Amino acid sequence: MITTLRESKARLSELVERASRGEDVLITVRGRPKARLTRAAPSEAAPLGNAWARQLRALQRAHGTAHPRLRVERILAEDREDRM
Protein backbone atom coordinates (compact mmCIF):
# COMPACT_ATOMS: atom_id res chain seq x y z
CA MET A 1 0.00 0.00 0.00
CA ILE A 2 1.21 3.52 -0.77
CA THR A 3 0.00 6.52 1.24
CA THR A 4 0.99 10.13 1.73
CA LEU A 5 2.42 11.45 4.97
CA ARG A 6 -0.67 13.59 5.55
CA GLU A 7 -3.01 10.62 5.04
CA SER A 8 -0.86 8.34 7.19
CA LYS A 9 -1.06 10.79 10.12
CA ALA A 10 -4.83 10.59 10.03
CA ARG A 11 -4.90 6.79 9.67
CA LEU A 12 -1.83 5.71 11.67
CA SER A 13 -3.61 3.12 13.82
CA GLU A 14 -5.08 1.43 10.75
CA LEU A 15 -1.73 1.47 8.92
CA VAL A 16 0.11 -0.02 11.90
CA GLU A 17 -2.50 -2.77 12.09
CA ARG A 18 -2.12 -3.52 8.37
CA ALA A 19 1.67 -3.62 8.73
CA SER A 20 1.39 -5.97 11.72
CA ARG A 21 -0.57 -8.37 9.49
CA GLY A 22 2.30 -8.42 7.00
CA GLU A 23 1.33 -5.69 4.51
CA ASP A 24 4.09 -3.21 3.67
CA VAL A 25 2.97 0.42 3.86
CA LEU A 26 5.05 2.91 1.88
CA ILE A 27 4.76 6.55 3.02
CA THR A 28 5.51 9.27 0.51
CA VAL A 29 6.20 13.00 0.74
CA ARG A 30 5.58 15.02 -2.42
CA GLY A 31 5.39 11.78 -4.38
CA ARG A 32 8.74 10.44 -3.18
CA PRO A 33 9.07 7.42 -0.86
CA LYS A 34 10.25 8.49 2.61
CA ALA A 35 9.42 5.63 4.99
CA ARG A 36 8.07 2.11 5.13
CA LEU A 37 5.97 0.41 7.82
CA THR A 38 6.57 -3.33 8.07
CA ARG A 39 5.80 -6.10 10.53
CA ALA A 40 8.15 -6.09 13.51
CA ALA A 41 10.31 -9.16 14.08
CA PRO A 42 9.22 -11.21 17.14
CA SER A 43 12.20 -10.04 19.23
CA GLU A 44 11.39 -6.39 18.42
CA ALA A 45 7.78 -6.84 19.48
CA ALA A 46 8.66 -7.80 23.08
CA PRO A 47 7.73 -5.13 25.64
CA LEU A 48 10.70 -3.01 26.64
CA GLY A 49 9.53 -2.92 30.25
CA ASN A 50 10.37 -6.58 30.69
CA ALA A 51 13.99 -6.08 29.69
CA TRP A 52 14.24 -3.06 31.96
CA ALA A 53 12.73 -5.03 34.86
CA ARG A 54 15.17 -7.93 34.37
CA GLN A 55 18.10 -5.53 34.28
CA LEU A 56 16.92 -3.81 37.47
CA ARG A 57 16.55 -7.15 39.29
CA ALA A 58 20.07 -8.16 38.23
CA LEU A 59 21.50 -4.86 39.49
CA GLN A 60 19.64 -5.20 42.79
CA ARG A 61 21.00 -8.72 43.30
CA ALA A 62 24.54 -7.70 42.32
CA HIS A 63 24.62 -4.75 44.72
CA GLY A 64 22.47 -6.11 47.52
CA THR A 65 19.97 -3.26 47.31
CA ALA A 66 16.85 -5.33 46.73
CA HIS A 67 14.11 -4.64 49.24
CA PRO A 68 12.02 -7.80 49.75
CA ARG A 69 8.69 -5.94 49.75
CA LEU A 70 9.51 -3.53 46.94
CA ARG A 71 8.98 -5.37 43.67
CA VAL A 72 10.00 -4.09 40.25
CA GLU A 73 6.39 -4.28 39.09
CA ARG A 74 5.35 -1.93 41.90
CA ILE A 75 8.12 0.52 41.00
CA LEU A 76 6.97 0.51 37.37
CA ALA A 77 3.32 1.00 38.38
CA GLU A 78 4.22 3.94 40.63
CA ASP A 79 6.35 5.45 37.85
CA ARG A 80 3.43 5.22 35.43
CA GLU A 81 1.09 6.83 37.98
CA ASP A 82 3.54 9.71 38.45
CA ARG A 83 3.50 10.41 34.71
CA MET A 84 -0.28 10.83 34.56
C-alpha positions as CSV (number, residue, x, y, z in Angstrom):
1,M,0.0,0.0,0.0
2,I,1.2,3.5,-0.8
3,T,0.0,6.5,1.2
4,T,1.0,10.1,1.7
5,L,2.4,11.5,5.0
6,R,-0.7,13.6,5.6
7,E,-3.0,10.6,5.0
8,S,-0.9,8.3,7.2
9,K,-1.1,10.8,10.1
10,A,-4.8,10.6,10.0
11,R,-4.9,6.8,9.7
12,L,-1.8,5.7,11.7
13,S,-3.6,3.1,13.8
14,E,-5.1,1.4,10.7
15,L,-1.7,1.5,8.9
16,V,0.1,0.0,11.9
17,E,-2.5,-2.8,12.1
18,R,-2.1,-3.5,8.4
19,A,1.7,-3.6,8.7
20,S,1.4,-6.0,11.7
21,R,-0.6,-8.4,9.5
22,G,2.3,-8.4,7.0
23,E,1.3,-5.7,4.5
24,D,4.1,-3.2,3.7
25,V,3.0,0.4,3.9
26,L,5.1,2.9,1.9
27,I,4.8,6.5,3.0
28,T,5.5,9.3,0.5
29,V,6.2,13.0,0.7
30,R,5.6,15.0,-2.4
31,G,5.4,11.8,-4.4
32,R,8.7,10.4,-3.2
33,P,9.1,7.4,-0.9
34,K,10.3,8.5,2.6
35,A,9.4,5.6,5.0
36,R,8.1,2.1,5.1
37,L,6.0,0.4,7.8
38,T,6.6,-3.3,8.1
39,R,5.8,-6.1,10.5
40,A,8.2,-6.1,13.5
41,A,10.3,-9.2,14.1
42,P,9.2,-11.2,17.1
43,S,12.2,-10.0,19.2
44,E,11.4,-6.4,18.4
45,A,7.8,-6.8,19.5
46,A,8.7,-7.8,23.1
47,P,7.7,-5.1,25.6
48,L,10.7,-3.0,26.6
49,G,9.5,-2.9,30.3
50,N,10.4,-6.6,30.7
51,A,14.0,-6.1,29.7
52,W,14.2,-3.1,32.0
53,A,12.7,-5.0,34.9
54,R,15.2,-7.9,34.4
55,Q,18.1,-5.5,34.3
56,L,16.9,-3.8,37.5
57,R,16.5,-7.1,39.3
58,A,20.1,-8.2,38.2
59,L,21.5,-4.9,39.5
60,Q,19.6,-5.2,42.8
61,R,21.0,-8.7,43.3
62,A,24.5,-7.7,42.3
63,H,24.6,-4.7,44.7
64,G,22.5,-6.1,47.5
65,T,20.0,-3.3,47.3
66,A,16.9,-5.3,46.7
67,H,14.1,-4.6,49.2
68,P,12.0,-7.8,49.8
69,R,8.7,-5.9,49.8
70,L,9.5,-3.5,46.9
71,R,9.0,-5.4,43.7
72,V,10.0,-4.1,40.3
73,E,6.4,-4.3,39.1
74,R,5.4,-1.9,41.9
75,I,8.1,0.5,41.0
76,L,7.0,0.5,37.4
77,A,3.3,1.0,38.4
78,E,4.2,3.9,40.6
79,D,6.4,5.5,37.9
80,R,3.4,5.2,35.4
81,E,1.1,6.8,38.0
82,D,3.5,9.7,38.5
83,R,3.5,10.4,34.7
84,M,-0.3,10.8,34.6
